[in-house]
Amino acid sequence: MVYNIREHTWEMVYNIREHTWEMVYIIREHTWETVYTIKEHTWEMVYNIIEHTWEMVYNIREHTCETVYNIREHTCETVYNIREDTWEMVFNISTPARRYTISESTPGRRYIISAHLGDGIQYQRAHLGDGI
């Protein structure tokens, strides 16, 4: 069992593939939740610095959970480019000074995802496909 701080109760999260109980923490909600990585068959977390929450977006090509930040909606989203076989960001055309960038430093393995806000704040996260 895991502890839910907000509700002051003990809860459980079940990993069907591993047949074990596990947990991850969502800071904003003060609750325990899970994010599943199919390739690694493990539960993992992705951190949204701006919102101070743990969230996930599923990457079909890598079979991993990754995040990008949608400034206008204050959510993490991805857009898949089938022709280029790459992940791209939702662009807010009403605020062209704000932009998203994505770079692949190790092809098929590592992505650097950055969101540049007009006030100079930058959200960046690196993901290694091998689960590190």
Secondary structure, DSSP 8 states (H G I E B T S, - for coil): -EEETTTTEEE--EETTTTEE--EEETTTTEEE--EETTTTEE---EETTTTEE--EEETTTTEEE--EETTTTEE--EEETTTTEEE----TT-TTSEEEEEEEETTTEEEEEEE-TTS-EEEEEEETT--
